[in-house]
């Protein structure tokens, strides 16, 4: 019974640390790329 309680404690501590590690990750922000116009090229015709 003591081994079972030790195993359950270890499992609870491991899952607690994993969930807090994943909870701290911030979502990546996608940067908008600006398109550069080349000289001599007009979009209006």
Phi and psi restraints in degrees (value plus and minus 20) as a CYANA .aco file:
   2 UNK   PHI     -87.1   -47.1
   2 UNK   PSI     -57.9   -17.9
   3 UNK   PHI     -86.0   -46.0
   3 UNK   PSI     -57.6   -17.6
   4 UNK   PHI     -84.2   -44.2
   4 UNK   PSI     -63.0   -23.0
   5 UNK   PHI     -86.8   -46.8
   5 UNK   PSI     -57.3   -17.3
   6 UNK   PHI     -85.9   -45.9
   6 UNK   PSI     -62.1   -22.1
   7 UNK   PHI     -83.9   -43.9
   7 UNK   PSI     -62.3   -22.3
   8 UNK   PHI     -86.6   -46.6
   8 UNK   PSI     -57.7   -17.7
   9 UNK   PHI     -84.5   -44.5
   9 UNK   PSI     -64.7   -24.7
  10 UNK   PHI     -82.5   -42.5
  10 UNK   PSI     -60.8   -20.8
  11 UNK   PHI     -85.7   -45.7
  11 UNK   PSI     -61.3   -21.3
  12 UNK   PHI     -85.3   -45.3
  12 UNK   PSI     -61.3   -21.3
  13 UNK   PHI     -87.0   -47.0
  13 UNK   PSI     -59.5   -19.5
  14 UNK   PHI     -86.3   -46.3
  14 UNK   PSI     -64.9   -24.9
  15 UNK   PHI     -88.7   -48.7
  15 UNK   PSI     -51.8   -11.8
  16 UNK   PHI     -85.7   -45.7
  16 UNK   PSI     -61.9   -21.9
  17 UNK   PHI     -91.4   -51.4
  17 UNK   PSI     -55.7   -15.7
  18 UNK   PHI     -87.9   -47.9
  18 UNK   PSI     -63.2   -23.2
  19 UNK   PHI     -86.9   -46.9
  19 UNK   PSI     -56.9   -16.9
  20 UNK   PHI     -90.7   -50.7
  20 UNK   PSI     -52.8   -12.8
  21 UNK   PHI     -86.8   -46.8
  21 UNK   PSI     -61.5   -21.5
  22 UNK   PHI     -94.9   -54.9
  22 UNK   PSI     -48.7    -8.7
  23 UNK   PHI     -91.1   -51.1
  23 UNK   PSI     -44.0    -4.0
  24 UNK   PHI    -103.9   -63.9
  24 UNK   PSI     -32.1     7.9
  25 UNK   PHI     -89.2   -49.2
  25 UNK   PSI     111.2   151.2
  26 UNK   PHI    -116.1   -76.1
  26 UNK   PSI     123.6   163.6
  27 UNK   PHI     -84.9   -44.9
  27 UNK   PSI     124.4   164.4
  28 UNK   PHI     -94.9   -54.9
  28 UNK   PSI     115.1   155.1
  29 UNK   PHI    -113.3   -73.3
  29 UNK   PSI     110.1   150.1
  30 UNK   PHI    -104.5   -64.5
  30 UNK   PSI     108.7   148.7
  31 UNK   PHI    -108.0   -68.0
  31 UNK   PSI     116.6   156.6
  32 UNK   PHI    -100.6   -60.6
  32 UNK   PSI     108.0   148.0
  33 UNK   PHI    -109.2   -69.2
  33 UNK   PSI     111.6   151.6
  34 UNK   PHI    -108.5   -68.5
  34 UNK   PSI     113.1   153.1
  35 UNK   PHI    -107.6   -67.6
  35 UNK   PSI     111.4   151.4
  36 UNK   PHI    -113.8   -73.8
  36 UNK   PSI     115.5   155.5
  37 UNK   PHI    -111.1   -71.1
  37 UNK   PSI     116.4   156.4
  38 UNK   PHI    -103.8   -63.8
  38 UNK   PSI     131.6   171.6
  39 UNK   PHI     -86.1   -46.1
  39 UNK   PSI     118.7   158.7
  40 UNK   PHI      71.4   111.4
  40 UNK   PSI     -30.1     9.9
  41 UNK   PHI    -125.2   -85.2
  41 UNK   PSI      97.4   137.4
  42 UNK   PHI    -132.2   -92.2
  42 UNK   PSI     121.2   161.2
  43 UNK   PHI    -101.8   -61.8
  43 UNK   PSI     -44.5    -4.5
  44 UNK   PHI    -109.4   -69.4
  44 UNK   PSI     114.1   154.1
